[in-house]
Amino acid sequence: MMTQHKSSKLYFFQLLITILVLTTLSSCITSKKAKIRERKLDTIIATSRSYIGTPYKWGGVNRSGMDCSGLLYVSFKSAGMTIPRTSAEQSKTGGKVKFRKLKKGDLVFFAMGKRRRKITHVGLVTEVRSKNDVRFIHASSSLGVIETNIYTDYYTKKFRKARRYF
């Protein structure tokens, strides 16, 4: 009887150690993935900000001219990620995000034309300063690449959806 009791205690102790080791390893792996994700996101935002002041050009993907989806396409590519080229296609991938739950790195989509449902514009959330101050970078047809607060009447009325790639 005594040896069986010691044996079950030893088994329990070994099981506990195994669980602790696996939990620690899992935590390290998750932490490493989070750091890689954060580094990629920082690269994407830094790249997109490097284009501030670049004039708008429909179909443009370089410093002589950039359109909104081209800005994100080039910025994601700088971090080794490929996303669709157009805002309409970009709006179909990634996870859905509610407007009030926007985070750094989310893509925000707008209907800028006469058709209220058609996605024609995209931006990238760069910073959440407060619940009413969420900055996003985009290529404006009149101002070129700029960073703007999404909480303006103009953008909140034209907002259609958000997607999370990270």
HUPECOR-V917228 format. One record per backbone hydrogen bond with DSSP energy under -1.0 kcal/mol. CO is the residue of the C=O (numbers start at 1). NH is the residue of the N-H. Records with the same first field share a line. If there is no record, write none. Layout:
BEGIN
CO->NH, NH
END
This chain:
BEGIN
1->5
2->6
3->7
4->8
5->9
6->10
7->11
8->12
9->13
10->14
11->15
12->16
13->17
14->18
15->19
16->20
17->21
18->22
19->23
20->24
21->25
22->26
23->27
24->28
25->29
26->30
27->31
28->32
29->33
30->34
31->35
32->36
33->37
34->38
35->39
36->40
37->41
38->42
39->43
40->44
41->45
42->46
43->47
44->48
45->49
46->50
48->51
49->52
51->54
54->145
55->66
57->60
60->67
62->65
65->62
66->57
67->71
68->72
69->73
70->74
71->75
72->76
73->77
74->78
76->79, 81
77->80
86->90
87->91
89->92
90->93
95->164
98->101
99->102
103->106
106->125
107->163
108->123
109->160, 161
110->120, 121
121->110
123->108
124->137
125->105
127->135
130->133
133->129, 130
134->150
135->126, 127
136->148
137->124
138->146
140->144
144->140
145->53
146->138
148->136
150->152
152->156
153->157
154->158
155->159
158->111
161->109
162->97
163->107
164->95
END
